């Protein structure tokens, strides 16, 4: 025995704090043996040894724990079809997992089968003429980028973490610093191969089986398992970054939205150290675009350059010596973080190469950890400042250190049906905005109830102002009816029951 | 060394040659760590421990900076390595440890020595049994290790072709500069590299010291114009183990190269399918 590590659910997790949301009940395992025997007869292997099941006991959030009865490593659409047909017959829940980067337990199996989609992660075809790629859906975005780069190509937008899977991302959204211009990752899908909850293998797109396409995209895995995806791609370009610094969230957001509305940059987003040091990132794919920005928009930016901002900060803290500790934290954090964005091996002629790697490695190094909660608010452009300011006030009350990450998401009006009951707020037009509120927990162990209370306060803001959320499944699903209303949720529930009679697929994530 | 520090980010999977070959998370650093975190013993994950190629690609990828190679080697070992001590019996300050493959090729071994210069001597004992023991986790006898290290203690610079040894030599002989054969030879042959070459960095040596070497190879790439077996994270894609040819095929995918130049002579065979000339550094 090598030894069992510390329990990451802190010892006070059940003491004194009213529990507001809990994990789903574990499936009791009725008929499991017969189910496994039926699968074995069809040549589908179920891995039941604890050493395999334990690998999938939690997700990136590290606050939801559950053990599947068995694990199936995805190998083909045919195999998944057999699995789902058999699961329907035996009423065994199947939880699908890609990169496992959910934070609310959405990819944690509370019993039943855990389907590990990373077993299907090969690129099938790159079409440079029509600018598309066909890939198995369990592939990590980083691996897709590796393949595309060999052909001088790149994907359009993907989450900044390297290890989200394509299929998982298409099911929930996916934002990038080019989403204000190119939309969320889910909007890059041209066609999908889907295994429905009853085991049919179906090709779908806007033109073929459009209704299934609409439900599977941004569908939180309720209406099928994405096994293959055709995605839009583009020629690869390095980019040139610029940073502008603010001490006001409102000013930074106003500039962000001004740039987005005018299509002034190819990439844009806000990253903060609490609400003290706020950085607006803008970047460009070409010198022409950068020159255009300099000529037309630079003077309108209210943010400061690094030196001017540093002087302002020094004066600010010189007048507030009792906040020296905060100043030191900011200084150390900046000193560690910003060099990561300009590492020599990724810079050539002042341009950043492989931004996905640069950003994502920084994300894991500076924000990653064994516990991660990232509640978010997604709103229309008009409501965004209020959402961020109110969410920031909540962060201030709960944590000494935290980060806000804000980005716009260009919408495709022809995909409005995809957006129903998703992270895209129904009142957003042309562009939605999202803000993630992430406490910096580091090596500390924080009570799960404290984290849950924090998330609830953020999500209450969303209910109050009429926002949506990126992470509304799993432990946060109690907000779904409050956010979307009974009529819409009941309509989707009826569709789910029709598509998944035994309600086996990704049970407890949404319904 | 603590498997419990693994946060489960999966960055190690991106670079793991075993994962690329099998798409089976159980056989990866993350799979091992998560299994151990959930109470499994070494015997429960023996297939995973044995399947690791020790290429070291996972180490620079890990944001927690875990010593993942040492963790596997520890899981493989029956008993801890004994401490070593001993007196110097050699006055040679520059030595080449040719290793199993280069050692068995007298022509290239001599050319390598010639490239390194007059001050270098071939180590009579380059520790093939010790390299094997490190790789397999077999017990190392203390007296054997002492005999191996004794003539190396007075050295100022060791060039080590067997990169599994390189890692341990740095720990055993902290006062001696131990470098891989690629790092030693590239300054001497870089003018012979050219655009159109695929330069294959030996992954264990590079990944084990990536923070220092990434700049070295970036400059080499800039000067020569050659392509390299580096992924987007600038981690060396390994060419070793049962899946060596599959890795070589992945390295060549989408690339139009004229020559392939390898640091590790043992990796030549994996590229034979390509039909292109495959040269060792000593052949340049």
Contacts between the chains, C-beta under 8 A, distances in Angstrom:
chain1	res1	chain2	res2	distance
A	1	B	39	7.3
A	1	B	41	4.9
A	2	B	3	6.8
A	2	B	36	4.8
A	2	B	40	7.3
A	2	B	41	6.1
A	2	B	42	6.4
A	3	B	4	7.9
A	3	B	36	7.7
A	4	B	37	7.4
A	4	B	38	7.5
A	4	B	39	4.8
A	5	B	2	7.8
A	5	B	3	7.8
A	5	B	4	3.3
A	5	B	37	5.3
A	6	B	4	7.1
A	49	B	44	7.3
A	50	B	38	7.1
A	50	B	39	7.3
A	50	B	40	6.6
A	50	B	44	7.4
A	51	B	26	7.3
A	51	B	35	4.3
A	51	B	38	7.9
A	51	B	40	4.3
A	51	B	44	4.1
A	51	B	45	5.6
A	52	B	26	5.7
A	52	B	35	7.5
A	53	B	38	7.9
A	54	B	34	6.1
A	54	B	35	5.3
A	54	B	37	7.1
A	54	B	38	2.9
A	54	B	39	6.9
A	54	B	40	6.2
A	55	B	25	6.0
A	55	B	26	6.6
A	55	B	30	7.5
A	55	B	31	5.3
A	55	B	34	4.2
A	55	B	35	5.8
A	55	B	38	7.6
A	56	B	34	7.8
A	57	B	34	7.3
A	57	B	38	5.5
A	58	B	8	7.4
A	60	B	7	7.8
A	60	B	8	6.5
A	60	B	9	7.3
A	62	B	7	7.5
A	62	B	8	7.7
A	73	B	23	7.2
A	73	B	24	6.3
A	73	B	25	8.0
A	99	B	10	6.0
A	100	B	8	6.9
A	100	B	10	7.2
A	116	B	25	6.5
A	118	B	13	7.4
A	118	B	23	6.3
A	118	B	25	6.3
A	119	B	23	4.6
A	119	B	24	7.2
A	120	B	23	7.6
A	121	B	23	5.8
A	138	B	23	7.9
A	140	B	10	7.3
A	140	B	13	7.3
A	140	B	14	6.3
A	142	B	14	5.1
A	142	B	232	7.1
A	143	B	14	6.5
A	145	B	232	6.1
A	146	B	231	5.9
A	146	B	232	5.7
A	147	B	253	7.7
A	147	B	254	7.8
A	149	B	232	6.5
A	150	B	253	5.5
A	150	B	254	2.8
A	150	B	255	6.6
A	151	B	254	5.4
A	161	B	9	7.8
A	162	B	11	6.2
A	162	B	14	6.4
A	163	B	9	6.2
A	163	B	10	4.0
A	163	B	11	6.3
A	163	B	13	7.1
A	163	B	14	6.9
A	344	B	215	6.2
A	344	B	218	6.7
A	345	B	214	4.9
A	345	B	215	7.0
A	345	B	218	5.1
A	345	B	234	4.7
A	346	B	234	7.5
A	354	B	232	4.6
A	354	B	233	7.9
A	356	B	232	7.3
A	357	B	232	4.9
A	357	B	233	5.2
A	361	B	11	7.9
A	361	B	63	6.9
A	361	B	233	7.0
A	364	B	9	5.3
A	364	B	11	6.4
A	364	B	63	3.9
A	365	B	63	4.6
A	368	B	7	5.7
A	368	B	9	5.7
A	368	B	63	5.5
A	369	B	7	5.8
A	370	B	7	4.7
A	370	B	8	7.6
